[in-house]
Amino acid sequence: MLSRPGCKPGPAWMRNVSIALADPDRVRKFMMPFWLFLTIYMLAILLLTHFVTAVAFSMEQSYQSPMHIAGQPLISYGYTASGIIAFGGRATGIIALGGIAVGVVAIGGVSLGIFSLGGVSIALLALGGGAIGWRAVGGLAIGQAALGGLSVGRYAYAGNGAAYGLDEADGRQKEQLFE
C-alpha cells in the first residue's frame, strides 16, 4: 500500500467523521449538513413515491420509451423494468430505482451496483442500513473501509459504535480482528 510519510492508513474522511461523531460537542455542527440533505432527500422521495409504488405494484402498467440507446430503452417503468433509467419492483439499468435495484447507480430496498443506496446495499460505494462494499457506510457496514454503528473491515470507523478492524479500528469499542 502506498502512503505518504507521516500519514495514517485508511480513508481520512471516514476517520474524521468517526472522530467528530465521538465528540458530543461537535456532533450537532457536524450533523447539520446531513440532516439538511436527509430532509431534502425525503421530500424528493415523497414526491416520487406515489408514481413509483403505483408502477411497482401494478402488474399491467408498464412503459418503455421509444428512444433506445445501445438497444435499451432510455426510460422504462413497470413491475420488471429494464432500461437506461428504470423504475419498478425489479429494476435493472444504468440508473435503477425500485424494490430490487441492479445498476451502476442503484436505489432501492435491496440494491446492487457501483454506487448503491438502500436498505441492504452491495456496491463499491454502499450506503444503507446494511452496507457491504469497498467503501461501506451504514448501520451495519462491512468492507475494506467501513463507517457505521457496527463496522467490520480492514479500516473500521464507528464513532460511538463498535468497530472491528484488521488494521485500524476507531470507535467507542475498538477490537482487532486478528492480532
C-alpha positions as a printed Julia matrix, in Angstrom:
179×3 Matrix{Float64}:
   0.0     0.0     0.0
   1.34    3.42   -0.93
   1.14    6.17    1.65
   2.9     9.41    2.35
   5.35    9.52    5.26
   3.56   10.51    8.48
   0.06    9.72    7.13
  -2.23    7.22    8.79
  -3.62    4.35    6.7
  -7.26    4.23    5.68
  -9.58    6.93    4.34
  -9.07   10.24    6.16
 -12.69   11.37    5.62
 -14.03    8.29    7.4
 -11.6     8.82   10.27
 -12.7    12.48   10.55
 -16.39   11.51   10.61
 -15.72    8.92   13.3
 -13.79   11.41   15.45
 -16.49   14.08   15.02
 -19.28   11.66   15.99
 -17.39   10.55   19.1
 -17.16   14.15   20.42
 -20.55   15.28   21.83
 -19.68   18.97   21.4
 -19.01   18.64   17.65
 -21.87   16.29   16.75
 -24.54   18.99   16.31
 -22.37   21.14   13.99
 -21.13   18.11   12.08
 -24.57   16.53   11.59
 -26.4    19.68   10.39
 -25.49   19.18    6.67
 -26.53   15.52    6.98
 -29.96   16.44    8.35
 -30.41   19.08    5.63
 -29.54   16.54    2.93
 -31.79   13.91    4.52
 -34.74   16.32    4.67
 -34.38   17.29    1.0
 -33.9    13.64    0.03
 -37.02   12.55    1.94
 -39.12   15.3     0.35
 -37.96   14.25   -3.11
 -38.71   10.6    -2.33
 -42.15   11.58   -1.02
 -42.91   13.23   -4.37
 -41.7    10.18   -6.33
 -43.32    7.59   -4.06
 -46.82    7.79   -5.49
 -45.59    7.26   -9.03
 -43.07    4.53   -8.25
 -45.33    2.49   -5.93
 -48.21    2.68   -8.39
 -45.9     1.24  -11.04
 -44.2    -1.31   -8.78
 -47.46   -2.82   -7.51
 -49.22   -2.82  -10.87
 -48.54   -5.91  -12.95
 -50.24   -4.49  -16.06
 -48.89   -0.92  -16.1
 -45.56   -0.62  -17.88
 -43.81    1.75  -20.26
 -40.71    1.72  -22.43
 -39.66    4.88  -24.19
 -39.41    4.72  -27.99
 -35.89    6.19  -27.82
 -33.3     3.41  -27.45
 -29.61    3.67  -26.62
 -27.48    0.59  -27.25
 -30.65   -1.49  -27.6
 -32.05   -0.42  -24.21
 -34.96    2.0   -23.78
 -33.98    5.37  -22.33
 -36.74    5.26  -19.69
 -38.59    2.18  -18.58
 -41.01    1.54  -15.76
 -43.11   -1.4   -14.71
 -43.17   -4.41  -12.45
 -39.92   -5.64  -14.04
 -38.21   -2.71  -15.73
 -35.04   -2.77  -17.76
 -33.52    0.28  -19.42
 -31.02    3.1   -19.09
 -33.24    4.67  -16.4
 -35.51    2.05  -14.84
 -38.27    2.42  -12.21
 -40.09   -0.6   -10.83
 -40.38   -3.52   -8.49
 -37.35   -5.21  -10.04
 -35.35   -2.6   -11.89
 -32.17   -3.13  -13.9
 -30.32   -0.39  -15.75
 -27.66    2.28  -15.56
 -29.85    4.16  -13.06
 -32.21    1.76  -11.29
 -34.87    2.71   -8.72
 -37.07    0.04   -7.22
 -37.65   -2.62   -4.64
 -34.81   -4.72   -6.02
 -32.47   -2.46   -7.99
 -29.44   -3.54  -10.0
 -27.4    -0.96  -11.89
 -24.46    1.4   -11.92
 -26.47    3.7    -9.63
 -28.99    1.59   -7.7
 -31.5     2.98   -5.23
 -33.98    0.65   -3.56
 -34.8    -1.76   -0.79
 -32.18   -4.23   -1.94
 -29.66   -2.6    -4.25
 -26.62   -3.87   -6.11
 -24.33   -1.66   -8.16
 -21.24    0.52   -8.26
 -23.0     3.16   -6.15
 -25.97    1.9    -4.19
 -28.3     3.41   -1.64
 -30.95    1.35    0.11
 -31.96   -0.91    2.95
 -29.41   -3.56    2.02
 -26.72   -2.24   -0.32
 -23.93   -4.14   -2.03
 -21.58   -1.98   -4.09
 -18.19   -0.34   -4.39
 -19.67    2.65   -2.53
 -22.58    1.34   -0.47
 -24.85    3.45    1.73
 -27.7     1.82    3.62
 -28.97    0.1     6.71
 -26.8    -2.87    5.86
 -23.93   -1.87    3.59
 -21.39   -4.23    2.07
 -18.7    -2.84   -0.2
 -15.25   -1.43   -0.76
 -16.42    1.78    0.99
 -19.44    0.99    3.17
 -21.45    3.5     5.21
 -24.47    2.36    7.21
 -25.88    0.94   10.4
 -24.02   -2.32    9.77
 -21.08   -1.6     7.49
 -18.81   -4.33    6.14
 -15.98   -3.55    3.74
 -12.41   -2.51    3.07
 -13.23    0.78    4.8
 -16.42    0.75    6.86
 -18.19    3.55    8.73
 -21.28    2.88   10.81
 -22.81    1.88   14.11
 -21.25   -1.58   13.8
 -18.29   -1.53   11.44
 -16.29   -4.52   10.28
 -13.42   -4.21    7.82
  -9.78   -3.56    7.25
 -10.29    0.05    8.37
 -13.35    0.29   10.62
 -14.74    3.57   11.97
 -17.73    3.67   14.27
 -17.78    6.95   16.24
 -19.81    5.93   19.29
 -20.43    2.4    17.97
 -18.35   -0.76   17.79
 -15.52   -1.05   15.29
 -13.8    -4.31   14.4
 -10.84   -3.67   12.11
  -7.95   -5.63   10.71
  -5.53   -2.68   10.5
  -7.41    0.14   12.21
 -10.44    0.31   14.48
 -11.79    3.66   15.64
 -14.88    3.65   17.84
 -16.08    3.53   21.42
 -15.39   -0.21   21.45
 -12.25   -1.0    19.47
 -11.35   -4.54   18.59
  -8.74   -6.04   16.36
  -9.98   -8.97   14.3
  -6.51  -10.51   14.08
  -3.55   -9.7    16.25
